[in-house]
Amino acid sequence: MSIFLKPTLWCAFALLFWTGAAVSPFCRGQEIKTQENGEKSKAEGEQLDSPKEIEEVKLVPTLGTVKVRRDRPSFNYQMVSTALLPRDKEGIWVLDFAFRPLRIWTVELPGKGRRPIHYLYYKVVNRTGQPRMFVPQFVMVTEEGKRFEDQVIPEAIPIIQAREDRTIPVLGAVSIMGVIPPSTKEGVDDAVYGAAVWDTWDNKADRFSIYVRGLSDGYKEISGQTASKPTVRYKTLRIDFTRRGDERNITEKEIELNDPPYEWLYW
């Protein structure tokens, strides 16, 4: 019996020895590797720099302004009153706006050749005390209701600037969109100059108006009888014109401002 047990015990000890030799080093290796990784991660964590602050992203630019003496004579400008109307809500703001007579000039357009264009040269000043978003819309509307949106014609802008005032930068339909800083200096206006341009219009129209939206944040909601949602109308400047003369030979001298020349309304 003892002879039989001795080989069996020997086999059992051999099996345990082999199992320990095969498993224990592996386990010990895993523990060492895990410990090393932990220490390495801790060291890396201590070496990492703090994240940089996220820079503020401006979706729209701040428009550059031109300093103009407030007492400087405004030759051939029509100044627009910013006085609030009885129907305006309290707390709305209105930008100062002035414009020159509607003019016509011939411009070389890509793919169209030399064509006459209408343009309205204007000046905007922000005297509200706070920066204001300015995204203007100019729409020419005839007495028959035909509408003509101002167009993006970059070729016309330098020509308009050269004709009106070479020393003052003029912004077009796209570049004019941005934030106008407040003009707070005494005796000096920080002004922005722009031009609305039309390549197409109605030659037969004897009377038409230009609606200017974006000069104020005023609006009204008007409930309709059939509409499920109220109609929103915005405080808009309407400039009224009369055209005299032949429709085949149109000149800017034939375009006159009405009397009164403009009106604030909700449109």
C-alpha positions, 0 to 999 in steps of 0.5 A: 500500500505504501509503495502505491501511495508514494508514486501517487503523492509524487505525481500530485506534487509534480502536478501542483509544481507544474501548475504553479510554475505555469500560472503563478508567473503569469499572474505575477506578470499581470500584476506587475504590468497592471501596476506599471500601467497605473503608475505610467497613466498617473505620471502621464496625467500629472504631465498633461497641461490644462485645456486651453480656453475656447476662443469666442467665435463671432458669427458676424463681423463688426463693421468698420466705421468712418468718422464724420464731423456731426456739423459737417454739411450733408450735401444732397442727403435726405435725413430720416427722423428716428423719432418713435411713432405712437404705435411703436412699442417701448424700448425699441431702437432705431438706427439713424439713416440718410440717403442720396437721391436714387441714381442711374449709372452704366456698369460693365457686368460679367456676361451681360455687357454694359448695363444701366443700374439703379443704386441708392447711396446711404449712410447709417449711424448707431446712436442707440448706445449699444452695438446693433446687428444690421442686416438691411433689406431693400425692396423696390415696389411699383404702384402695381405691386411688382417687387425687385430685391436689391442685388449682389453686384460687386463690380458696381461698388467701386464705381459707386464709391468713385462717383460719390466719394472716393475717400469713403469705403462703400459696402455692398449687399453682402459686406454690409451685414454685421454689427454696427458699434455705437457712436458715442463721441461728442461732435463725431459720428461713426458712420457706415456707408453702403449702396443698394443696387438694382440691375432690373426694374420696371421701366413703365412705372411712374411711381414706386417706393423703396422699402428699407427693413433692418433699421429697427427691431420694432415689430408687430403681430397681426392676427388674421381671420384665416391664418393659424399663426399671426402675421409679423410685420416689421418697422420699415422705412418707405421712400417714395419716388416719382419718375417722369419722362419716356420709358425708353430714355430713362435718366436719373434726373427724371426721378424725384422724391415725393413730398413727403419723401418717406414714411415709417410703417409696419410692413 
